[in-house]
Amino acid sequence: MMLRRGFIIFLSRLVGLLVAACCSVSIVYMLACTPKGDNQQLALPRVHSPTAKEGYDAVLQEREEHHRNYIISLKKQIAQLKAELQGRSEQLKNAQDQYPDPLDIHLDHSNPEKVQANLLAFLRSQIDKAEVHSGIKLSTEYAAVPFESFTLQKVYQLETGLTRHPEEKPVRKDKRDELVEVIELAVGSLNHPEGDGKAKHRLYTASDFVEGIYRTEKDKGTLYELTFKGDTNQQFKKIVLFRPFGPVMKVKNENVNMADTLINVIVPLAKRASKFRQFMQNFREMGIQQNGRIHLTVVYFGKEQMDEVKSILENTSKSANFKNFTFIQLNEEFSRGKGLDVGARVWKGNNVVLFFCDVDIYFTAEFLNSCRLNTQPGKKVFYPVLFSQYNPSIIYGHHDSIPPLEQQLIIKKETGFWRDFGFGMTCQYRSDFINIGGFDLDIKGWGGEDVHLYRKYLHSNLIVIRTPVRGLFHLWHEKRCLDELTPEQYKMCMQSKAMNEASHGQLGMLVFRQEIETHLHRQKLSSKKT
């Protein structure tokens, strides 16, 4: 369409130039045929001169020859301009043949029904081009367009900068109006489903909205996926909408029943028994008591503290009447990728959702539902961006005591950050993990294996859902970077350690603490003198 418009503009300019050239030629012709001024006239012979007649004939013949030659020259120029115009017209025609308008939308709007049908076809084609129905192969992890998530009250965003917050109310009017419109359209679609005739349905309202995710592909449009409560706690309604830089269009309206969807939480572990005790407390409250449809696989490396870890697991099993767990012990050096790969492959049951997790992760029951809703065998894998907690001793250093963990898990600029450089926590169906080839087991120690798996999914035809989630937290712990790591792994570890401590402003206060204390001391001295 843009190509046609460009040629039309070029053609109109060329015709204008041709008209201007013809006008110029006419003016020159008129000037050339106008008798010259008195001072420039040819010396005509006198009337009574014996050579008067011959002189007039010679002058007239000379002028006639001059004008004939000039007319011939002008005709040649006009012929050249016509030939150039013809060539440009043929170029335009060839371009139209080579790049036909896929919608056959012309400037002639005499048939509005056809134009409307063509416009609708164009909008549908934008949906087909966007990553809606299937994944698009990407070259690197940086090419993936992340989602942002939202509820009725807040938006959780990754591109925060230093002035924006990791979560905020949609204060900007255009963003607020956009999300309100999308929720209202989804509610309307739920209350007036297509093809059901006069069948009775429950009446949905905005209060049934659970959460949504959206992202914009700048050359195609914005995709929205909205989840609403279903008839039971395990049932949901999912609405997919697309805005192809035009009216919002409904893509899909489906019932999602998660009652039988089991999640296998796989945790690789070596030592760290105290952290495992804290993890199991969270697992019991959120996974067993609130959710129920969950399995735990612990892959333990070595034998140090192994008995303590097994005791914690068995005590939880007895007290919560929980039997859905597997304990695997490997007598080898810790490798996160190896532990997750072994935990995934040892499963012998039906296809299951795998949640790759670490012992220092805190999750909610709502996150487990998000894990189920954003995965689909052969189609979708889920890469949530978790909220990473800053060092509590720095955050709450000015308080009398550090508050309990549940009160620390608040998504604010001062308490943590979106861990958008990490790809370790992920949900996918086991069949997809096996088909993609699993982890690269040549990678040892800390870091790297998760990025390799992420790239494999990006290179596949699966849709990768990457979005910040409000129910997944990385608990702060002191990070130690071992000397045995490769230079690249050590660099990644140190970067992660630096990001873990405190916010930009809080670190600045620590760096400039001496200057601040010196300033306060001077202020006290000056106040005493006065």
C-alpha positions in Angstrom: 0.0 0.0 0.0 2.8 2.4 0.9 4.6 1.5 -2.4 1.5 2.3 -4.4 1.1 5.6 -2.6 4.7 6.5 -3.2 4.4 5.9 -7.0 1.2 7.8 -7.2 2.9 10.8 -5.5 5.9 10.4 -7.8 3.6 10.2 -10.9 1.7 13.4 -9.9 5.0 15.2 -9.5 6.3 14.0 -12.8 3.1 15.2 -14.6 3.4 18.5 -12.9 7.0 18.9 -14.1 5.9 18.0 -17.6 3.2 20.7 -17.6 5.7 23.2 -16.2 8.2 22.2 -19.0 5.5 22.7 -21.7 4.6 26.1 -20.3 8.2 27.1 -20.3 8.6 26.0 -23.9 5.5 28.0 -24.9 6.9 31.1 -23.2 10.2 30.7 -24.9 8.5 30.2 -28.2 6.4 33.4 -27.8 9.4 35.4 -26.8 11.3 34.0 -29.8 8.5 35.0 -32.2 8.0 38.5 -30.8 9.7 41.2 -32.9 12.8 42.6 -31.3 13.0 46.1 -29.9 14.0 49.1 -31.9 17.6 48.9 -31.0 17.8 45.2 -31.8 15.9 45.1 -35.2 17.6 43.9 -38.3 18.6 46.7 -40.7 16.0 46.4 -43.4 16.6 47.8 -46.8 15.0 51.0 -47.7 11.7 50.8 -49.6 12.9 52.7 -52.6 16.2 50.8 -52.7 16.8 48.8 -55.9 17.4 45.7 -53.7 14.4 46.2 -51.4 12.4 43.1 -52.6 15.4 40.8 -52.6 16.4 42.1 -49.1 12.9 41.5 -47.6 12.9 38.0 -49.1 16.3 37.2 -47.6 15.3 38.4 -44.1 12.0 36.6 -44.2 13.7 33.4 -45.3 16.3 33.7 -42.6 13.7 34.2 -39.9 11.6 31.3 -41.2 14.6 29.0 -41.2 15.4 30.1 -37.6 11.9 29.5 -36.4 11.7 26.1 -38.2 14.9 24.9 -36.5 13.6 26.2 -33.1 10.3 24.3 -33.5 12.1 21.1 -34.5 14.2 21.5 -31.3 11.1 22.0 -29.1 9.4 18.9 -30.7 12.5 16.8 -29.9 12.3 18.0 -26.2 8.6 17.2 -26.0 9.1 13.8 -27.5 11.9 13.1 -25.0 9.6 14.1 -22.1 6.8 11.9 -23.5 9.1 9.0 -23.7 10.3 9.5 -20.1 6.7 9.8 -18.9 5.9 6.6 -20.7 8.9 4.8 -19.1 7.8 6.0 -15.7 4.3 4.8 -16.3 5.6 1.3 -17.3 7.8 1.2 -14.1 4.7 2.0 -12.0 2.7 -0.7 -13.8 5.5 -3.3 -13.3 5.7 -2.4 -9.6 2.0 -2.9 -9.2 2.2 -6.2 -10.9 5.1 -7.3 -8.7 3.7 -6.0 -5.4 -0.1 -6.3 -5.9 -2.3 -4.8 -3.2 -3.2 -7.9 -1.1 -6.5 -6.4 -0.2 -7.3 -4.7 -3.5 -8.1 -1.5 -1.7 -8.2 1.4 -4.3 -8.7 5.1 -3.9 -12.2 4.6 -5.4 -14.7 4.4 -2.6 -17.7 4.0 -4.8 -18.2 0.5 -3.3 -18.1 1.0 0.5 -19.1 -2.6 1.3 -16.1 -3.9 -0.7 -13.8 -1.4 1.0 -15.1 -2.4 4.5 -14.6 -6.1 3.6 -11.1 -5.4 2.4 -10.2 -3.5 5.6 -11.5 -6.3 7.7 -9.4 -8.8 5.7 -6.3 -6.5 6.3 -7.0 -6.5 10.1 -7.3 -10.3 10.0 -4.0 -10.5 8.2 -2.3 -8.5 10.9 -3.5 -11.1 13.4 -2.1 -13.9 11.3 1.3 -12.1 11.0 1.5 -11.4 14.8 2.6 -14.0 17.3 -0.9 -15.0 18.3 -1.7 -18.5 17.1 1.9 -19.8 16.9 5.4 -18.9 17.9 7.9 -17.1 15.7 11.5 -18.2 15.6 13.8 -15.6 17.1 17.6 -15.3 16.8 18.5 -14.3 20.4 16.8 -13.8 23.8 17.0 -10.0 23.2 14.6 -10.2 20.3 11.7 -11.5 22.4 9.0 -8.9 23.2 8.0 -9.3 26.9 4.5 -9.0 28.1 3.3 -6.7 30.9 0.7 -7.9 33.3 -2.2 -6.1 34.9 -5.1 -6.4 37.3 -8.0 -4.1 37.9 -5.9 -1.8 40.0 -2.3 -2.1 38.9 0.1 -2.7 36.0 3.3 -4.6 36.4 6.0 -3.5 34.0 9.6 -4.3 33.1 10.8 -1.1 31.4 10.9 0.9 34.6 14.0 3.2 34.3 15.0 5.1 37.4 11.9 7.3 37.6 9.2 4.6 37.1 8.1 1.9 39.5 8.0 -1.9 39.0 4.3 -1.7 39.7 2.0 1.3 39.3 -1.5 2.3 38.9 -2.2 3.2 35.2 -2.1 6.9 35.9 -1.7 7.9 32.3 -5.2 8.5 30.8 -4.5 6.7 27.5 -3.2 3.6 29.2 -6.0 3.6 31.8 -8.6 4.0 29.1 -7.0 1.3 27.0 -7.1 -1.4 29.7 -10.6 -0.4 30.9 -11.9 -0.7 27.3 -10.2 -4.1 26.9 -11.7 -5.5 30.1 -15.2 -4.1 29.2 -15.0 -5.7 25.7 -14.0 -9.0 27.3 -16.9 -8.9 29.8 -19.2 -8.1 26.9 -17.9 -11.0 24.9 -18.4 -13.4 27.9 -22.0 -12.2 28.4 -22.9 -12.5 24.7 -21.1 -15.6 23.4 -21.4 -16.4 19.7 -23.3 -19.4 18.5 -25.2 -20.1 21.8 -28.5 -18.6 20.7 -30.8 -18.0 23.7 -28.9 -20.3 26.1 -28.7 -18.9 29.6 -25.3 -18.0 31.0 -24.0 -16.5 34.2 -23.5 -12.8 34.1 -19.9 -11.7 34.2 -18.6 -8.4 35.6 -15.3 -6.7 35.9 -15.0 -8.2 39.5 -14.6 -11.6 37.9 -11.4 -10.5 36.2 -8.3 -12.3 37.6 -5.4 -10.9 35.6 -4.2 -10.1 32.1 -1.1 -9.8 30.0 -0.4 -7.7 27.0 2.3 -6.7 24.6 2.7 -4.6 21.5 4.5 -5.6 18.3 5.1 -2.1 16.9 4.5 -3.2 13.2 1.4 -5.3 13.9 -0.6 -4.3 17.0 -1.3 -5.2 20.6 -2.2 -8.7 21.9 -4.2 -9.1 25.1 -4.9 -12.3 27.0 -7.4 -11.9 29.9 -8.3 -14.5 32.5 -11.7 -14.5 34.4 -13.0 -16.7 37.1 -15.0 -19.7 36.0 -17.7 -21.7 37.7 -15.3 -23.4 40.2 -12.0 -22.6 41.7 -10.2 -24.7 39.1 -12.1 -23.3 36.1 -11.3 -20.1 34.2 -12.4 -18.3 31.1 -9.7 -16.9 28.9 -10.3 -14.2 26.3 -7.8 -13.3 23.7 -8.1 -9.9 22.0 -6.0 -8.1 19.4 -5.8 -4.5 18.5 -4.2 -4.3 15.0 -3.7 -0.5 15.2 -7.4 -0.2 14.7 -10.6 -1.5 16.5 -10.0 -4.3 19.0 -10.9 -7.7 17.5 -11.8 -10.9 19.4 -9.5 -13.8 18.6 -10.6 -16.5 20.9 -13.1 -17.3 23.7 -12.5 -20.6 25.5 -13.2 -22.4 28.7 -10.1 -23.6 30.6 -10.4 -26.3 33.2 -7.3 -26.8 35.4 -8.8 -29.3 37.8 -6.7 -32.1 36.5 -3.5 -30.1 35.6 -0.7 -31.3 37.9 2.4 -29.2 38.4 5.7 -31.0 39.2 7.9 -28.6 41.1 11.6 -29.6 40.5 14.2 -28.2 43.0 17.9 -29.0 42.6 19.7 -28.8 45.9 23.1 -29.1 47.6 23.4 -28.5 51.4 21.3 -25.3 52.4 19.1 -27.3 54.8 17.9 -24.1 56.6 16.8 -22.6 53.2 15.0 -25.8 52.4 13.1 -25.7 55.7 11.9 -22.2 54.7 11.0 -23.3 51.2 8.9 -26.3 52.5 6.9 -24.0 54.8 6.0 -21.9 51.7 5.4 -25.1 49.7 3.0 -26.5 52.4 1.0 -23.3 52.7 0.7 -22.3 49.1 1.2 -25.6 47.2 -0.4 -28.2 49.4 -3.0 -26.4 51.4 -4.3 -23.9 48.9 -3.6 -25.5 45.6 -3.4 -29.3 46.0 -2.6 -30.4 42.5 1.1 -30.4 42.9 4.1 -32.8 43.1 7.6 -32.0 44.5 10.8 -33.5 43.1 14.0 -32.8 45.0 17.3 -33.7 43.3 20.0 -33.6 45.9 23.7 -33.5 45.2 26.2 -35.1 47.6 25.5 -36.4 51.1 26.3 -33.4 53.4 23.1 -32.3 55.2 21.2 -34.8 53.1 19.7 -36.5 56.2 18.4 -33.2 57.5 16.8 -32.4 54.2 15.1 -35.8 54.0 13.9 -35.3 57.6 12.3 -32.0 56.7 10.6 -33.5 53.7 9.3 -36.5 55.6 8.0 -34.4 58.5 6.0 -32.2 56.0 4.7 -35.3 54.4 3.4 -36.7 57.7 2.0 -33.4 59.1 0.2 -32.4 55.8 -0.6 -35.9 54.7 1.3 -35.2 51.5 2.6 -38.2 49.5 3.3 -36.6 46.1 7.0 -36.1 46.3 10.2 -37.7 44.9 13.7 -37.6 46.4 16.6 -38.3 44.1 20.2 -38.3 45.4 23.2 -37.9 43.0 26.8 -38.5 44.2 28.4 -35.8 42.1 29.2 -32.1 41.9 26.3 -29.8 42.0 24.9 -28.8 38.5 21.6 -27.0 38.4 21.0 -28.0 34.8 21.7 -31.7 35.5 19.4 -31.7 38.5 16.5 -30.2 36.6 17.1 -32.5 33.6 17.2 -35.6 35.8 14.1 -34.4 37.7 12.2 -33.9 34.5 13.2 -37.2 32.9 12.5 -39.4 35.9 8.8 -38.6 35.8 6.8 -41.6 34.5 3.2 -40.4 34.6 1.1 -38.6 32.1 2.3 -35.3 30.5 2.8 -32.8 33.3 3.6 -29.1 33.8 7.2 -28.7 35.0 8.0 -25.8 37.2 11.8 -25.4 37.5 12.3 -23.8 40.9 15.2 -22.9 43.3 15.2 -23.3 47.0 15.3 -19.5 47.6 12.0 -18.9 45.7 8.7 -17.9 47.3 5.5 -18.5 45.2 1.8 -18.0 45.8 -1.1 -20.2 44.9 -2.1 -17.6 42.3 1.2 -18.0 40.6 0.7 -21.7 40.3 -2.6 -21.0 38.4 -0.6 -18.6 36.1 1.9 -21.4 35.5 -1.0 -23.6 34.3 -2.8 -20.9 32.3 0.3 -19.8 30.4 1.5 -23.2 29.3 0.1 -25.4 26.6 1.7 -28.6 25.2 3.2 -28.1 21.7 2.2 -24.4 21.8 3.2 -22.3 24.8 6.0 -22.1 27.5 6.0 -19.7 30.4 9.0 -17.6 31.4 7.8 -15.5 34.4 9.9 -12.5 35.5 10.1 -12.7 39.3 10.5 -9.9 41.8 13.9 -10.0 43.4 14.1 -8.9 47.1 16.8 -6.5 48.2 18.9 -7.1 51.3 16.4 -6.7 54.2 19.2 -5.4 56.5 19.7 -2.5 54.2 16.0 -1.9 53.4 14.9 -1.9 57.0 18.1 -0.7 58.5 16.4 2.4 59.9 13.7 0.2 61.6 13.8 -1.2 65.1 13.6 -4.8 63.6 13.2 -6.5 60.3 9.5 -7.4 59.7 8.3 -11.0 59.1 8.9 -12.4 55.6 5.2 -12.1 54.5 5.3 -8.3 55.2 8.6 -8.0 53.2 7.1 -9.4 50.0 5.8 -6.0 48.6 6.4 -5.0 45.0 7.9 -1.5 45.4 10.9 0.4 44.0 12.5 0.4 47.4 12.1 -3.3 48.2 13.3 -5.0 45.1 13.4 -5.2 41.3 12.1 -7.2 38.4 14.8 -9.9 37.7 14.5 -9.5 33.9 18.0 -10.8 33.3 17.2 -14.3 34.8 15.6 -17.2 32.9 15.9 -19.9 35.6 12.2 -20.1 36.8 10.1 -21.5 34.0 7.0 -23.5 33.4 6.6 -25.9 30.5 5.0 -29.2 29.7 7.4 -32.1 30.0 6.7 -33.2 26.4 8.0 -29.8 25.2 11.1 -30.0 27.4 12.0 -33.4 26.1 11.3 -32.5 22.5 13.4 -29.4 22.7 16.4 -31.4 23.9 16.5 -30.5 27.6 19.5 -28.7 29.2 23.0 -28.5 27.9 24.6 -30.9 30.5 28.2 -29.8 29.6 27.6 -26.6 31.6 28.8 -27.0 35.2 28.2 -25.0 38.3 26.3 -21.7 38.4 24.6 -19.9 35.5 24.3 -20.3 31.7 22.2 -23.5 31.4 18.9 -21.5 31.8 19.8 -19.1 29.0 20.6 -22.0 26.6 17.2 -23.6 27.2 15.5 -20.2 26.8 17.2 -19.7 23.4 16.1 -23.2 22.3 12.5 -22.3 22.9 12.9 -19.0 21.1 14.4 -20.8 18.1 11.4 -23.2 18.1 7.8 -22.6 16.9 6.5 -22.4 20.5 5.1 -19.2 21.9 7.3 -17.9 24.8 5.2 -16.0 27.3 7.5 -13.7 29.3 6.0 -11.3 31.7 6.4 -10.0 35.3 4.3 -11.8 37.8 3.2 -10.6 41.2 3.2 -14.0 42.9 6.8 -15.1 42.4 9.7 -13.7 44.6 13.4 -14.4 44.8 14.3 -14.1 48.5 17.5 -12.3 49.3 20.5 -14.3 50.3 24.2 -13.5 50.3 25.7 -14.6 46.9 29.1 -16.1 46.8 30.9 -16.4 43.5 33.3 -19.4 43.5 36.8 -19.3 42.1 36.1 -22.5 40.2 33.7 -20.6 37.8 34.8 -19.7 34.3 35.5 -16.0 33.7 32.2 -15.5 32.0 30.2 -17.3 34.7 32.1 -15.4 37.4 31.3 -12.1 35.7 27.6 -13.0 35.5 27.6 -14.0 39.2 29.2 -10.7 40.3 26.7 -8.7 38.2 23.9 -10.6 39.9 25.4 -10.0 43.3 25.7 -6.3 42.7 22.0 -6.1 41.6 20.9 -8.0 44.7 21.8 -5.6 47.5 19.7 -2.4 47.3 18.1 0.2 45.0 20.1 2.8 43.1 19.2 5.5 45.7 19.9 3.2 48.7 23.3 2.2 47.3 24.1 5.9 46.7 23.3 6.7 50.4 25.7 3.9 51.4 28.5 5.2 49.1 28.1 8.8 50.2 27.5 8.0 53.9 30.7 9.7 55.0 29.9 12.9 53.2 26.4 12.9 54.7 27.7 12.4 58.2 30.3 15.1 57.7 27.6 17.5 56.6 25.5 16.7 59.6 28.5 17.2 61.9 29.1 20.7 60.4 25.5 21.6 60.8 25.6 20.7 64.5 28.8 22.8 65.0 27.3 25.8 63.2 24.1 25.6 65.3 26.1 25.5 68.5 28.1 28.7 67.5 24.9 30.6 66.9 
